[in-house]
Amino acid sequence: MEENTSKKGFVYLVGAGTGDPELLTLKALKAIEEADVVLYDKLVGNEIVNFIEIKGKKLIYAGKDSCERGEVRQAEINRLMKKYAGEGKTVVRLKGGDPYVFGRGCIEAEYLKNEGIPFEVIPGVSSINAVPTSAGIPLTHPDLSSIILVVTGREDVKRWSKAFLEGTIVILMGRDRIEEICRNLIAEGRDPDTSVAVIVDGTLNSQQTIIGTLSTIAEKVKKRNIKGPTLIVVGDVVGFGKNLGIDFE
Ligand SMILES: C[S@@+](CC[C@H](N)C(=O)[O-])C[C@H]1O[C@@H](n2cnc3c(N)ncnc32)[C@H](O)[C@@H]1O
């Protein structure tokens, strides 16, 4: 990792992992130690935020409020990165999971490049794999699945469900559309008895896993008042945890 030994400002675009502080990489930790200012997102774990606070860094919440438009927030984040880097500070822009997975990390990198601000992107542990693994679900298995589709619940379900009827599907940001997603997958030909896991607060102490099938999971999820970040896994791999004696419910 390049160290910012010059007086020029520098930005690290850093993936903070899925919330468990022990899933922060050493490289991320090193960048945080070096930082003057940390701009962090909503899904950065509380323990990580507390740690940064104790270290005495200037800490700025950069997550989106529910009523705020994404572009407005992004413009403000860009402004802050430019301002502090312009003052010769080392800035850590800390994002949940990996900075390039379903976030605006790539947009921020382009912005920094266009503005001539020196930066480095530090990969993070993504929820895509860390959350299922933490819940006892392997995304691939020699006998069950050797292909993975990763999508968000915001997409037109028909677009991707048509393209993928076998193997493992990982769905981020799909909690509020789970009923529609399952209905469409069944309509497109996926077996209604296909296993589904809904993992909430993956890798945290509060982690919960709800197990069902394409025809039952939406109802089960509705009955639980789920609040935290949620990742959905569809496919035969979901049943694997039982082989390890993992009790999901
Ligand atoms: C905007 S995306 C960002 C993904 C992130 N860049 C990554 O690599 O994990 C946010 C979504 O990731 C998933 N997610 C992130 N952290 C999670 C966690 N600890 N448990 C379950 N899902 C999580 C949820 O689907 C959440 O809505």
The ligand as a Tripos MOL2 file, in Angstrom:
@<TRIPOS>MOLECULE
LIG
   27    29     1     0     0
SMALL
NO_CHARGES

@<TRIPOS>ATOM
      1 C1        -25.7510   -0.9940   -1.3870 C.3       1 LIG1
      2 S1        -25.4130   -2.6960   -1.1810 S.3       1 LIG1
      3 C2        -23.7080   -2.6010   -0.8380 C.3       1 LIG1
      4 C3        -23.0140   -3.9280   -0.8980 C.3       1 LIG1
      5 C4        -21.5870   -3.8660   -0.3960 C.3       1 LIG1
      6 N1        -20.7730   -3.0030   -1.2100 N.3       1 LIG1
      7 C5        -20.9430   -5.2490   -0.3340 C.2       1 LIG1
      8 O1        -19.9590   -5.5050   -1.0220 O.co2     1 LIG1
      9 O2        -21.4430   -6.0630    0.4640 O.co2     1 LIG1
     10 C6        -26.1630   -3.0100    0.3930 C.3       1 LIG1
     11 C7        -26.7640   -4.4080    0.4920 C.3       1 LIG1
     12 O3        -25.7530   -5.3710    0.7700 O.3       1 LIG1
     13 C8        -26.2930   -6.4260    1.5450 C.3       1 LIG1
     14 N2        -25.5860   -6.4840    2.8420 N.ar      1 LIG1
     15 C9        -24.5370   -5.7180    3.2100 C.ar      1 LIG1
     16 N3        -24.1050   -6.0550    4.4400 N.ar      1 LIG1
     17 C10       -24.9060   -7.0620    4.8660 C.ar      1 LIG1
     18 C11       -24.9950   -7.8360    6.0530 C.ar      1 LIG1
     19 N4        -24.1410   -7.6470    7.0700 N.pl3     1 LIG1
     20 N5        -25.9520   -8.7910    6.1540 N.ar      1 LIG1
     21 C12       -26.8170   -9.0060    5.1360 C.ar      1 LIG1
     22 N6        -26.7910   -8.3050    3.9840 N.ar      1 LIG1
     23 C13       -25.8600   -7.3510    3.8440 C.ar      1 LIG1
     24 C14       -27.7810   -6.0960    1.7740 C.3       1 LIG1
     25 O4        -28.5250   -6.7160    0.7510 O.3       1 LIG1
     26 C15       -27.7540   -4.5830    1.6350 C.3       1 LIG1
     27 O5        -29.0360   -4.0800    1.3100 O.3       1 LIG1
@<TRIPOS>BOND
     1     1     2 1
     2     2     3 1
     3     2    10 1
     4     3     4 1
     5     4     5 1
     6     5     6 1
     7     5     7 1
     8     7     8 2
     9     7     9 1
    10    10    11 1
    11    11    12 1
    12    11    26 1
    13    12    13 1
    14    13    14 1
    15    13    24 1
    16    14    15 ar
    17    14    23 ar
    18    15    16 ar
    19    16    17 ar
    20    17    18 ar
    21    17    23 ar
    22    18    19 1
    23    18    20 ar
    24    20    21 ar
    25    21    22 ar
    26    22    23 ar
    27    24    25 1
    28    24    26 1
    29    26    27 1
@<TRIPOS>SUBSTRUCTURE
     1 LIG1         1 GROUP 0 **** ****
